[in-house]
Amino acid sequence: MEKSQLDKLLKLASDEEQYQLKVFYNASIKMLKEYQVQSTSTKLKDLQGAEAALDDFAGRLQERYMPETRTFSNRLAVTKYLTVEGWKVSKSTVYNRTGKAKLLPREDGLFHLKDVNKYAGVFLKRKDTGKRLQTEQDNLQRRKTGLEVEKLEVEIARAKHKQKVEEGLYIPRDQFEIELASRATVLDAGIAHFFQSDAATWIHLVGGDQRKLPELISVLMAAKDEFMNQYARAREFVVEIGEETVDS
């Protein structure tokens, strides 16, 4: 990374980030000087490690504070970035002939962050889901649309129900339950009255004769039918209910 870009990052970063950036930068300068004095494979490895650490940390800051300016010097750096960001990628994916056609450096010879992210979003899959970003977005959109349709259907159903209530096609539940209770009370009272007032008639009717059982059953069934007719008839009933008590 160029010194001018590092200077810009130092102005934008927090105090802690500035300190860390300076540490990485000073380490890379120290390794460079040592390699210039003693050009061994060990010193070269140390230099490359220090530069990679600096590029990685500075790159993350650059993406945070100056995303439009972050670049990668080669495909290896691109591969490392994409791996950290959760993309399913390997060096061969980025390096192969097809990959080169899909991801090209700009005139400055660098790979720009915008181009890299675009490449990943179109051609790569996420490690956590195994799907391309576009597929995930499509699934999310379909789910969102489905929820919106479901919500709309519920609202429509509520509106229709409300309209029917206003038109008198429905009655409140409490009113309906009172009506059922009233009719049940009438039915109970009618049957009780029938048993109490007509018991003597039944005894007289059959005279203890089992052969007259069909006649008795016929009378009882006719009375039952009459009670049910009264119960089902649309009419108003007056039901006396005990006084309600209110807890103090």
CNS distance restraints for C-alpha pairs under 8 A (distance, minus, plus):
assign (resid   1 and name CA) (resid   5 and name CA) 6.84 0.50 0.50
assign (resid   1 and name CA) (resid   6 and name CA) 7.17 0.50 0.50
assign (resid   1 and name CA) (resid  55 and name CA) 6.53 0.50 0.50
assign (resid   1 and name CA) (resid  58 and name CA) 8.00 0.50 0.50
assign (resid   2 and name CA) (resid   6 and name CA) 6.57 0.50 0.50
assign (resid   3 and name CA) (resid   7 and name CA) 6.23 0.50 0.50
assign (resid   4 and name CA) (resid   8 and name CA) 6.43 0.50 0.50
assign (resid   5 and name CA) (resid   9 and name CA) 6.29 0.50 0.50
assign (resid   6 and name CA) (resid  10 and name CA) 6.24 0.50 0.50
assign (resid   6 and name CA) (resid  58 and name CA) 7.45 0.50 0.50
assign (resid   7 and name CA) (resid  11 and name CA) 6.60 0.50 0.50
assign (resid   8 and name CA) (resid  12 and name CA) 6.55 0.50 0.50
assign (resid   9 and name CA) (resid  13 and name CA) 5.77 0.50 0.50
assign (resid   9 and name CA) (resid  18 and name CA) 7.96 0.50 0.50
assign (resid   9 and name CA) (resid  58 and name CA) 7.82 0.50 0.50
assign (resid   9 and name CA) (resid  61 and name CA) 7.10 0.50 0.50
assign (resid   9 and name CA) (resid  62 and name CA) 6.81 0.50 0.50
assign (resid   9 and name CA) (resid  65 and name CA) 7.42 0.50 0.50
assign (resid  10 and name CA) (resid  18 and name CA) 5.48 0.50 0.50
assign (resid  10 and name CA) (resid  21 and name CA) 7.76 0.50 0.50
assign (resid  12 and name CA) (resid  65 and name CA) 6.74 0.50 0.50
assign (resid  13 and name CA) (resid  17 and name CA) 5.65 0.50 0.50
assign (resid  13 and name CA) (resid  18 and name CA) 5.83 0.50 0.50
assign (resid  13 and name CA) (resid  61 and name CA) 7.34 0.50 0.50
assign (resid  13 and name CA) (resid  65 and name CA) 7.59 0.50 0.50
assign (resid  14 and name CA) (resid  18 and name CA) 6.02 0.50 0.50
assign (resid  15 and name CA) (resid  19 and name CA) 6.27 0.50 0.50
assign (resid  16 and name CA) (resid  20 and name CA) 6.34 0.50 0.50
assign (resid  17 and name CA) (resid  21 and name CA) 6.02 0.50 0.50
assign (resid  18 and name CA) (resid  22 and name CA) 6.17 0.50 0.50
assign (resid  19 and name CA) (resid  23 and name CA) 6.31 0.50 0.50
assign (resid  20 and name CA) (resid  24 and name CA) 6.35 0.50 0.50
assign (resid  21 and name CA) (resid  25 and name CA) 6.11 0.50 0.50
assign (resid  21 and name CA) (resid  54 and name CA) 7.23 0.50 0.50
assign (resid  21 and name CA) (resid  57 and name CA) 7.14 0.50 0.50
assign (resid  21 and name CA) (resid  58 and name CA) 6.77 0.50 0.50
assign (resid  22 and name CA) (resid  26 and name CA) 5.92 0.50 0.50
assign (resid  23 and name CA) (resid  27 and name CA) 6.09 0.50 0.50
assign (resid  24 and name CA) (resid  28 and name CA) 6.31 0.50 0.50
assign (resid  24 and name CA) (resid  50 and name CA) 6.94 0.50 0.50
assign (resid  24 and name CA) (resid  51 and name CA) 7.95 0.50 0.50
assign (resid  24 and name CA) (resid  53 and name CA) 6.73 0.50 0.50
assign (resid  24 and name CA) (resid  54 and name CA) 5.05 0.50 0.50
assign (resid  25 and name CA) (resid  29 and name CA) 6.35 0.50 0.50
assign (resid  25 and name CA) (resid  51 and name CA) 7.98 0.50 0.50
assign (resid  25 and name CA) (resid  54 and name CA) 6.12 0.50 0.50
assign (resid  26 and name CA) (resid  30 and name CA) 6.07 0.50 0.50
assign (resid  27 and name CA) (resid  31 and name CA) 6.17 0.50 0.50
assign (resid  27 and name CA) (resid  50 and name CA) 6.22 0.50 0.50
assign (resid  28 and name CA) (resid  32 and name CA) 6.10 0.50 0.50
assign (resid  28 and name CA) (resid  47 and name CA) 6.29 0.50 0.50
assign (resid  28 and name CA) (resid  50 and name CA) 4.87 0.50 0.50
assign (resid  28 and name CA) (resid  51 and name CA) 5.43 0.50 0.50
assign (resid  28 and name CA) (resid  54 and name CA) 7.25 0.50 0.50
assign (resid  29 and name CA) (resid  33 and name CA) 6.27 0.50 0.50
assign (resid  30 and name CA) (resid  34 and name CA) 6.26 0.50 0.50
assign (resid  31 and name CA) (resid  35 and name CA) 6.08 0.50 0.50
assign (resid  31 and name CA) (resid  43 and name CA) 7.12 0.50 0.50
assign (resid  31 and name CA) (resid  46 and name CA) 6.45 0.50 0.50
assign (resid  31 and name CA) (resid  47 and name CA) 4.88 0.50 0.50
assign (resid  31 and name CA) (resid  50 and name CA) 7.08 0.50 0.50
assign (resid  32 and name CA) (resid  36 and name CA) 6.21 0.50 0.50
assign (resid  32 and name CA) (resid  47 and name CA) 5.90 0.50 0.50
assign (resid  33 and name CA) (resid  37 and name CA) 6.38 0.50 0.50
assign (resid  34 and name CA) (resid  38 and name CA) 6.05 0.50 0.50
assign (resid  34 and name CA) (resid  39 and name CA) 7.87 0.50 0.50
assign (resid  34 and name CA) (resid  43 and name CA) 6.95 0.50 0.50
assign (resid  35 and name CA) (resid  39 and name CA) 4.81 0.50 0.50
assign (resid  35 and name CA) (resid  40 and name CA) 7.01 0.50 0.50
assign (resid  35 and name CA) (resid  43 and name CA) 5.24 0.50 0.50
assign (resid  35 and name CA) (resid  44 and name CA) 6.24 0.50 0.50
assign (resid  35 and name CA) (resid  47 and name CA) 7.18 0.50 0.50
assign (resid  38 and name CA) (resid  43 and name CA) 7.15 0.50 0.50
assign (resid  39 and name CA) (resid  43 and name CA) 6.35 0.50 0.50
assign (resid  39 and name CA) (resid  44 and name CA) 6.86 0.50 0.50
assign (resid  40 and name CA) (resid  44 and name CA) 6.20 0.50 0.50
assign (resid  41 and name CA) (resid  45 and name CA) 6.09 0.50 0.50
assign (resid  42 and name CA) (resid  46 and name CA) 6.25 0.50 0.50
assign (resid  43 and name CA) (resid  47 and name CA) 6.12 0.50 0.50
assign (resid  44 and name CA) (resid  48 and name CA) 6.12 0.50 0.50
assign (resid  45 and name CA) (resid  49 and name CA) 6.11 0.50 0.50
assign (resid  46 and name CA) (resid  50 and name CA) 6.19 0.50 0.50
assign (resid  47 and name CA) (resid  51 and name CA) 6.14 0.50 0.50
assign (resid  48 and name CA) (resid  52 and name CA) 6.00 0.50 0.50
assign (resid  49 and name CA) (resid  53 and name CA) 6.18 0.50 0.50
assign (resid  50 and name CA) (resid  54 and name CA) 6.21 0.50 0.50
assign (resid  51 and name CA) (resid  55 and name CA) 6.05 0.50 0.50
assign (resid  52 and name CA) (resid  56 and name CA) 6.01 0.50 0.50
assign (resid  53 and name CA) (resid  57 and name CA) 6.22 0.50 0.50
assign (resid  54 and name CA) (resid  58 and name CA) 5.84 0.50 0.50
assign (resid  55 and name CA) (resid  59 and name CA) 5.59 0.50 0.50
assign (resid  56 and name CA) (resid  60 and name CA) 6.33 0.50 0.50
assign (resid  57 and name CA) (resid  61 and name CA) 6.44 0.50 0.50
assign (resid  58 and name CA) (resid  62 and name CA) 5.96 0.50 0.50
assign (resid  59 and name CA) (resid  63 and name CA) 6.08 0.50 0.50
assign (resid  59 and name CA) (resid  70 and name CA) 6.47 0.50 0.50
assign (resid  59 and name CA) (resid  71 and name CA) 7.94 0.50 0.50
assign (resid  60 and name CA) (resid  64 and name CA) 6.31 0.50 0.50
assign (resid  61 and name CA) (resid  65 and name CA) 6.03 0.50 0.50
assign (resid  61 and name CA) (resid  66 and name CA) 7.67 0.50 0.50
assign (resid  62 and name CA) (resid  66 and name CA) 4.80 0.50 0.50
assign (resid  62 and name CA) (resid  67 and name CA) 5.79 0.50 0.50
assign (resid  62 and name CA) (resid  69 and name CA) 7.18 0.50 0.50
assign (resid  62 and name CA) (resid  70 and name CA) 5.76 0.50 0.50
assign (resid  63 and name CA) (resid  67 and name CA) 4.06 0.50 0.50
assign (resid  63 and name CA) (resid  68 and name CA) 7.62 0.50 0.50
assign (resid  63 and name CA) (resid  69 and name CA) 7.92 0.50 0.50
assign (resid  63 and name CA) (resid  70 and name CA) 6.14 0.50 0.50
assign (resid  66 and name CA) (resid  70 and name CA) 6.85 0.50 0.50
assign (resid  67 and name CA) (resid 113 and name CA) 7.21 0.50 0.50
assign (resid  68 and name CA) (resid 113 and name CA) 7.11 0.50 0.50
assign (resid  68 and name CA) (resid 114 and name CA) 7.02 0.50 0.50
assign (resid  69 and name CA) (resid 112 and name CA) 7.37 0.50 0.50
assign (resid  69 and name CA) (resid 113 and name CA) 7.52 0.50 0.50
assign (resid  70 and name CA) (resid 112 and name CA) 6.15 0.50 0.50
assign (resid  70 and name CA) (resid 113 and name CA) 5.52 0.50 0.50
assign (resid  71 and name CA) (resid 110 and name CA) 6.07 0.50 0.50
assign (resid  71 and name CA) (resid 111 and name CA) 5.37 0.50 0.50
assign (resid  71 and name CA) (resid 112 and name CA) 4.33 0.50 0.50
assign (resid  71 and name CA) (resid 113 and name CA) 5.56 0.50 0.50
assign (resid  72 and name CA) (resid  77 and name CA) 5.84 0.50 0.50
assign (resid  72 and name CA) (resid  78 and name CA) 6.11 0.50 0.50
assign (resid  72 and name CA) (resid 110 and name CA) 5.69 0.50 0.50
assign (resid  72 and name CA) (resid 111 and name CA) 4.90 0.50 0.50
assign (resid  72 and name CA) (resid 112 and name CA) 6.33 0.50 0.50
assign (resid  72 and name CA) (resid 113 and name CA) 7.44 0.50 0.50
assign (resid  73 and name CA) (resid  77 and name CA) 6.69 0.50 0.50
assign (resid  73 and name CA) (resid 109 and name CA) 7.42 0.50 0.50
assign (resid  73 and name CA) (resid 110 and name CA) 5.08 0.50 0.50
assign (resid  73 and name CA) (resid 111 and name CA) 6.36 0.50 0.50
assign (resid  74 and name CA) (resid  78 and name CA) 6.54 0.50 0.50
assign (resid  74 and name CA) (resid 110 and name CA) 6.89 0.50 0.50
assign (resid  74 and name CA) (resid 111 and name CA) 6.92 0.50 0.50
assign (resid  75 and name CA) (resid  79 and name CA) 6.03 0.50 0.50
assign (resid  75 and name CA) (resid  91 and name CA) 7.71 0.50 0.50
assign (resid  75 and name CA) (resid  94 and name CA) 6.50 0.50 0.50
assign (resid  75 and name CA) (resid  95 and name CA) 6.82 0.50 0.50
assign (resid  75 and name CA) (resid 111 and name CA) 7.86 0.50 0.50
assign (resid  76 and name CA) (resid  80 and name CA) 6.28 0.50 0.50
assign (resid  76 and name CA) (resid  91 and name CA) 6.68 0.50 0.50
assign (resid  77 and name CA) (resid  81 and name CA) 6.22 0.50 0.50
assign (resid  78 and name CA) (resid  82 and name CA) 6.20 0.50 0.50
assign (resid  78 and name CA) (resid 111 and name CA) 7.59 0.50 0.50
assign (resid  78 and name CA) (resid 116 and name CA) 7.27 0.50 0.50
assign (resid  79 and name CA) (resid  83 and name CA) 6.12 0.50 0.50
assign (resid  79 and name CA) (resid  89 and name CA) 6.83 0.50 0.50
assign (resid  79 and name CA) (resid  90 and name CA) 6.45 0.50 0.50
assign (resid  79 and name CA) (resid  91 and name CA) 6.03 0.50 0.50
assign (resid  79 and name CA) (resid  94 and name CA) 6.73 0.50 0.50
assign (resid  80 and name CA) (resid  84 and name CA) 6.29 0.50 0.50
assign (resid  81 and name CA) (resid  85 and name CA) 6.23 0.50 0.50
assign (resid  82 and name CA) (resid  86 and name CA) 6.47 0.50 0.50
assign (resid  82 and name CA) (resid  87 and name CA) 5.42 0.50 0.50
assign (resid  82 and name CA) (resid  88 and name CA) 7.88 0.50 0.50
assign (resid  82 and name CA) (resid  89 and name CA) 6.96 0.50 0.50
assign (resid  82 and name CA) (resid 120 and name CA) 7.62 0.50 0.50
assign (resid  83 and name CA) (resid  87 and name CA) 5.30 0.50 0.50
assign (resid  83 and name CA) (resid  88 and name CA) 6.71 0.50 0.50
assign (resid  83 and name CA) (resid  89 and name CA) 6.28 0.50 0.50
assign (resid  83 and name CA) (resid  90 and name CA) 7.85 0.50 0.50
assign (resid  86 and name CA) (resid 126 and name CA) 6.10 0.50 0.50
assign (resid  86 and name CA) (resid 127 and name CA) 5.74 0.50 0.50
assign (resid  86 and name CA) (resid 128 and name CA) 7.41 0.50 0.50
assign (resid  87 and name CA) (resid 120 and name CA) 7.35 0.50 0.50
assign (resid  87 and name CA) (resid 124 and name CA) 6.66 0.50 0.50
assign (resid  87 and name CA) (resid 125 and name CA) 6.01 0.50 0.50
assign (resid  87 and name CA) (resid 126 and name CA) 4.64 0.50 0.50
assign (resid  87 and name CA) (resid 127 and name CA) 5.43 0.50 0.50
assign (resid  88 and name CA) (resid 124 and name CA) 6.49 0.50 0.50
assign (resid  88 and name CA) (resid 125 and name CA) 5.44 0.50 0.50
assign (resid  88 and name CA) (resid 126 and name CA) 5.43 0.50 0.50
assign (resid  88 and name CA) (resid 127 and name CA) 4.83 0.50 0.50
assign (resid  88 and name CA) (resid 130 and name CA) 7.70 0.50 0.50
assign (resid  89 and name CA) (resid  93 and name CA) 6.05 0.50 0.50
assign (resid  89 and name CA) (resid  94 and name CA) 7.50 0.50 0.50
assign (resid  89 and name CA) (resid 124 and name CA) 7.06 0.50 0.50
assign (resid  89 and name CA) (resid 125 and name CA) 7.93 0.50 0.50
assign (resid  90 and name CA) (resid  94 and name CA) 6.70 0.50 0.50
assign (resid  91 and name CA) (resid  95 and name CA) 5.82 0.50 0.50
assign (resid  92 and name CA) (resid  96 and name CA) 5.51 0.50 0.50
assign (resid  93 and name CA) (resid  99 and name CA) 6.11 0.50 0.50
assign (resid  94 and name CA) (resid  99 and name CA) 4.91 0.50 0.50
assign (resid  94 and name CA) (resid 100 and name CA) 6.70 0.50 0.50
assign (resid  94 and name CA) (resid 103 and name CA) 7.70 0.50 0.50
assign (resid  95 and name CA) (resid  99 and name CA) 5.90 0.50 0.50
assign (resid  95 and name CA) (resid 100 and name CA) 6.24 0.50 0.50
assign (resid  96 and name CA) (resid 100 and name CA) 6.25 0.50 0.50
assign (resid  97 and name CA) (resid 101 and name CA) 6.46 0.50 0.50
assign (resid  98 and name CA) (resid 102 and name CA) 6.40 0.50 0.50
assign (resid  99 and name CA) (resid 103 and name CA) 5.95 0.50 0.50
assign (resid 100 and name CA) (resid 104 and name CA) 5.93 0.50 0.50
assign (resid 102 and name CA) (resid 119 and name CA) 6.84 0.50 0.50
assign (resid 103 and name CA) (resid 115 and name CA) 7.35 0.50 0.50
assign (resid 103 and name CA) (resid 116 and name CA) 7.10 0.50 0.50
assign (resid 103 and name CA) (resid 119 and name CA) 6.36 0.50 0.50
assign (resid 104 and name CA) (resid 111 and name CA) 6.98 0.50 0.50
assign (resid 105 and name CA) (resid 109 and name CA) 5.28 0.50 0.50
assign (resid 105 and name CA) (resid 110 and name CA) 5.02 0.50 0.50
assign (resid 105 and name CA) (resid 111 and name CA) 4.60 0.50 0.50
assign (resid 105 and name CA) (resid 112 and name CA) 7.33 0.50 0.50
assign (resid 106 and name CA) (resid 110 and name CA) 5.79 0.50 0.50
assign (resid 106 and name CA) (resid 111 and name CA) 6.40 0.50 0.50
assign (resid 106 and name CA) (resid 112 and name CA) 7.48 0.50 0.50
assign (resid 111 and name CA) (resid 115 and name CA) 6.98 0.50 0.50
assign (resid 111 and name CA) (resid 116 and name CA) 6.89 0.50 0.50
assign (resid 112 and name CA) (resid 116 and name CA) 6.29 0.50 0.50
assign (resid 113 and name CA) (resid 117 and name CA) 6.09 0.50 0.50
assign (resid 114 and name CA) (resid 118 and name CA) 6.17 0.50 0.50
assign (resid 115 and name CA) (resid 119 and name CA) 6.10 0.50 0.50
assign (resid 116 and name CA) (resid 120 and name CA) 6.23 0.50 0.50
assign (resid 117 and name CA) (resid 121 and name CA) 6.08 0.50 0.50
assign (resid 118 and name CA) (resid 122 and name CA) 6.29 0.50 0.50
assign (resid 119 and name CA) (resid 123 and name CA) 5.91 0.50 0.50
assign (resid 119 and name CA) (resid 124 and name CA) 7.43 0.50 0.50
assign (resid 120 and name CA) (resid 124 and name CA) 4.85 0.50 0.50
assign (resid 120 and name CA) (resid 125 and name CA) 7.62 0.50 0.50
assign (resid 121 and name CA) (resid 125 and name CA) 7.84 0.50 0.50
assign (resid 121 and name CA) (resid 132 and name CA) 6.86 0.50 0.50
assign (resid 121 and name CA) (resid 133 and name CA) 5.53 0.50 0.50
assign (resid 121 and name CA) (resid 134 and name CA) 6.98 0.50 0.50
assign (resid 122 and name CA) (resid 132 and name CA) 7.15 0.50 0.50
assign (resid 122 and name CA) (resid 133 and name CA) 7.26 0.50 0.50
assign (resid 122 and name CA) (resid 134 and name CA) 7.11 0.50 0.50
assign (resid 123 and name CA) (resid 132 and name CA) 7.24 0.50 0.50
assign (resid 124 and name CA) (resid 132 and name CA) 5.97 0.50 0.50
assign (resid 124 and name CA) (resid 133 and name CA) 7.90 0.50 0.50
assign (resid 125 and name CA) (resid 129 and name CA) 7.79 0.50 0.50
assign (resid 125 and name CA) (resid 130 and name CA) 5.49 0.50 0.50
assign (resid 125 and name CA) (resid 131 and name CA) 4.85 0.50 0.50
assign (resid 125 and name CA) (resid 132 and name CA) 4.25 0.50 0.50
assign (resid 125 and name CA) (resid 133 and name CA) 6.77 0.50 0.50
assign (resid 126 and name CA) (resid 130 and name CA) 5.16 0.50 0.50
assign (resid 126 and name CA) (resid 131 and name CA) 5.61 0.50 0.50
assign (resid 126 and name CA) (resid 132 and name CA) 6.13 0.50 0.50
assign (resid 126 and name CA) (resid 133 and name CA) 7.03 0.50 0.50
assign (resid 127 and name CA) (resid 131 and name CA) 7.94 0.50 0.50
assign (resid 131 and name CA) (resid 135 and name CA) 6.32 0.50 0.50
assign (resid 131 and name CA) (resid 136 and name CA) 6.67 0.50 0.50
assign (resid 132 and name CA) (resid 136 and name CA) 6.48 0.50 0.50
assign (resid 133 and name CA) (resid 137 and name CA) 6.17 0.50 0.50
assign (resid 134 and name CA) (resid 138 and name CA) 6.08 0.50 0.50
assign (resid 135 and name CA) (resid 139 and name CA) 6.13 0.50 0.50
assign (resid 136 and name CA) (resid 140 and name CA) 6.08 0.50 0.50
assign (resid 137 and name CA) (resid 141 and name CA) 6.04 0.50 0.50
assign (resid 138 and name CA) (resid 142 and name CA) 6.12 0.50 0.50
assign (resid 139 and name CA) (resid 143 and name CA) 6.15 0.50 0.50
assign (resid 140 and name CA) (resid 144 and name CA) 6.08 0.50 0.50
assign (resid 141 and name CA) (resid 145 and name CA) 6.02 0.50 0.50
assign (resid 142 and name CA) (resid 146 and name CA) 6.06 0.50 0.50
assign (resid 143 and name CA) (resid 147 and name CA) 6.24 0.50 0.50
assign (resid 144 and name CA) (resid 148 and name CA) 6.21 0.50 0.50
assign (resid 145 and name CA) (resid 149 and name CA) 6.15 0.50 0.50
assign (resid 146 and name CA) (resid 150 and name CA) 6.13 0.50 0.50
assign (resid 147 and name CA) (resid 151 and name CA) 6.05 0.50 0.50
assign (resid 148 and name CA) (resid 152 and name CA) 6.12 0.50 0.50
assign (resid 149 and name CA) (resid 153 and name CA) 6.14 0.50 0.50
assign (resid 150 and name CA) (resid 154 and name CA) 6.31 0.50 0.50
assign (resid 151 and name CA) (resid 155 and name CA) 6.29 0.50 0.50
assign (resid 152 and name CA) (resid 156 and name CA) 6.13 0.50 0.50
assign (resid 153 and name CA) (resid 157 and name CA) 6.13 0.50 0.50
assign (resid 154 and name CA) (resid 158 and name CA) 6.18 0.50 0.50
assign (resid 155 and name CA) (resid 159 and name CA) 6.16 0.50 0.50
assign (resid 156 and name CA) (resid 160 and name CA) 6.18 0.50 0.50
assign (resid 157 and name CA) (resid 161 and name CA) 6.14 0.50 0.50
assign (resid 158 and name CA) (resid 162 and name CA) 6.04 0.50 0.50
assign (resid 159 and name CA) (resid 163 and name CA) 6.15 0.50 0.50
assign (resid 160 and name CA) (resid 164 and name CA) 6.26 0.50 0.50
assign (resid 161 and name CA) (resid 165 and name CA) 6.22 0.50 0.50
assign (resid 162 and name CA) (resid 166 and name CA) 6.22 0.50 0.50
assign (resid 163 and name CA) (resid 167 and name CA) 6.17 0.50 0.50
assign (resid 164 and name CA) (resid 168 and name CA) 6.27 0.50 0.50
assign (resid 164 and name CA) (resid 169 and name CA) 5.18 0.50 0.50
assign (resid 164 and name CA) (resid 170 and name CA) 6.37 0.50 0.50
assign (resid 165 and name CA) (resid 169 and name CA) 5.57 0.50 0.50
assign (resid 165 and name CA) (resid 170 and name CA) 4.84 0.50 0.50
assign (resid 165 and name CA) (resid 171 and name CA) 6.81 0.50 0.50
assign (resid 171 and name CA) (resid 175 and name CA) 6.68 0.50 0.50
assign (resid 171 and name CA) (resid 176 and name CA) 6.49 0.50 0.50
assign (resid 172 and name CA) (resid 176 and name CA) 6.26 0.50 0.50
assign (resid 173 and name CA) (resid 177 and name CA) 6.12 0.50 0.50
assign (resid 174 and name CA) (resid 178 and name CA) 6.20 0.50 0.50
assign (resid 175 and name CA) (resid 179 and name CA) 6.25 0.50 0.50
assign (resid 176 and name CA) (resid 180 and name CA) 6.33 0.50 0.50
assign (resid 177 and name CA) (resid 181 and name CA) 6.12 0.50 0.50
assign (resid 178 and name CA) (resid 182 and name CA) 6.07 0.50 0.50
assign (resid 179 and name CA) (resid 183 and name CA) 6.30 0.50 0.50
assign (resid 180 and name CA) (resid 184 and name CA) 6.08 0.50 0.50
assign (resid 181 and name CA) (resid 185 and name CA) 6.13 0.50 0.50
assign (resid 182 and name CA) (resid 186 and name CA) 6.35 0.50 0.50
assign (resid 182 and name CA) (resid 237 and name CA) 6.19 0.50 0.50
assign (resid 182 and name CA) (resid 238 and name CA) 7.23 0.50 0.50
assign (resid 182 and name CA) (resid 239 and name CA) 5.90 0.50 0.50
assign (resid 183 and name CA) (resid 187 and name CA) 6.16 0.50 0.50
assign (resid 183 and name CA) (resid 231 and name CA) 5.58 0.50 0.50
assign (resid 183 and name CA) (resid 232 and name CA) 7.95 0.50 0.50
assign (resid 183 and name CA) (resid 237 and name CA) 7.14 0.50 0.50
assign (resid 184 and name CA) (resid 188 and name CA) 6.09 0.50 0.50
assign (resid 184 and name CA) (resid 231 and name CA) 7.33 0.50 0.50
assign (resid 185 and name CA) (resid 189 and name CA) 6.11 0.50 0.50
assign (resid 185 and name CA) (resid 239 and name CA) 7.44 0.50 0.50
assign (resid 186 and name CA) (resid 190 and name CA) 6.05 0.50 0.50
assign (resid 186 and name CA) (resid 231 and name CA) 7.14 0.50 0.50
assign (resid 186 and name CA) (resid 237 and name CA) 7.77 0.50 0.50
assign (resid 187 and name CA) (resid 191 and name CA) 6.21 0.50 0.50
assign (resid 187 and name CA) (resid 227 and name CA) 6.29 0.50 0.50
assign (resid 187 and name CA) (resid 228 and name CA) 7.48 0.50 0.50
assign (resid 187 and name CA) (resid 230 and name CA) 7.68 0.50 0.50
assign (resid 187 and name CA) (resid 231 and name CA) 6.06 0.50 0.50
assign (resid 188 and name CA) (resid 192 and name CA) 6.16 0.50 0.50
assign (resid 189 and name CA) (resid 193 and name CA) 6.05 0.50 0.50
assign (resid 190 and name CA) (resid 194 and name CA) 6.13 0.50 0.50
assign (resid 190 and name CA) (resid 227 and name CA) 6.77 0.50 0.50
assign (resid 191 and name CA) (resid 195 and name CA) 6.29 0.50 0.50
assign (resid 191 and name CA) (resid 224 and name CA) 7.99 0.50 0.50
assign (resid 191 and name CA) (resid 227 and name CA) 7.24 0.50 0.50
assign (resid 192 and name CA) (resid 196 and name CA) 6.20 0.50 0.50
assign (resid 193 and name CA) (resid 197 and name CA) 5.93 0.50 0.50
assign (resid 194 and name CA) (resid 198 and name CA) 5.72 0.50 0.50
assign (resid 194 and name CA) (resid 199 and name CA) 7.91 0.50 0.50
assign (resid 195 and name CA) (resid 199 and name CA) 5.74 0.50 0.50
assign (resid 198 and name CA) (resid 202 and name CA) 6.45 0.50 0.50
assign (resid 199 and name CA) (resid 203 and name CA) 6.51 0.50 0.50
assign (resid 200 and name CA) (resid 204 and name CA) 6.21 0.50 0.50
assign (resid 201 and name CA) (resid 205 and name CA) 5.84 0.50 0.50
assign (resid 202 and name CA) (resid 206 and name CA) 6.41 0.50 0.50
assign (resid 202 and name CA) (resid 216 and name CA) 6.78 0.50 0.50
assign (resid 203 and name CA) (resid 207 and name CA) 5.71 0.50 0.50
assign (resid 203 and name CA) (resid 208 and name CA) 6.81 0.50 0.50
assign (resid 205 and name CA) (resid 212 and name CA) 7.99 0.50 0.50
assign (resid 205 and name CA) (resid 216 and name CA) 7.28 0.50 0.50
assign (resid 206 and name CA) (resid 210 and name CA) 7.31 0.50 0.50
assign (resid 206 and name CA) (resid 212 and name CA) 5.34 0.50 0.50
assign (resid 206 and name CA) (resid 213 and name CA) 6.93 0.50 0.50
assign (resid 206 and name CA) (resid 215 and name CA) 7.69 0.50 0.50
assign (resid 206 and name CA) (resid 216 and name CA) 6.89 0.50 0.50
assign (resid 209 and name CA) (resid 213 and name CA) 7.44 0.50 0.50
assign (resid 212 and name CA) (resid 216 and name CA) 6.64 0.50 0.50
assign (resid 213 and name CA) (resid 217 and name CA) 6.22 0.50 0.50
assign (resid 214 and name CA) (resid 218 and name CA) 6.07 0.50 0.50
assign (resid 215 and name CA) (resid 219 and name CA) 6.37 0.50 0.50
assign (resid 216 and name CA) (resid 220 and name CA) 6.30 0.50 0.50
assign (resid 217 and name CA) (resid 221 and name CA) 6.05 0.50 0.50
assign (resid 218 and name CA) (resid 222 and name CA) 6.16 0.50 0.50
assign (resid 219 and name CA) (resid 223 and name CA) 6.27 0.50 0.50
assign (resid 220 and name CA) (resid 224 and name CA) 6.15 0.50 0.50
assign (resid 221 and name CA) (resid 225 and name CA) 6.17 0.50 0.50
assign (resid 222 and name CA) (resid 226 and name CA) 6.34 0.50 0.50
assign (resid 223 and name CA) (resid 227 and name CA) 6.33 0.50 0.50
assign (resid 224 and name CA) (resid 228 and name CA) 6.28 0.50 0.50
assign (resid 225 and name CA) (resid 229 and name CA) 6.16 0.50 0.50
assign (resid 226 and name CA) (resid 230 and name CA) 6.31 0.50 0.50
assign (resid 227 and name CA) (resid 231 and name CA) 6.19 0.50 0.50
assign (resid 228 and name CA) (resid 232 and name CA) 6.14 0.50 0.50
assign (resid 229 and name CA) (resid 233 and name CA) 5.98 0.50 0.50
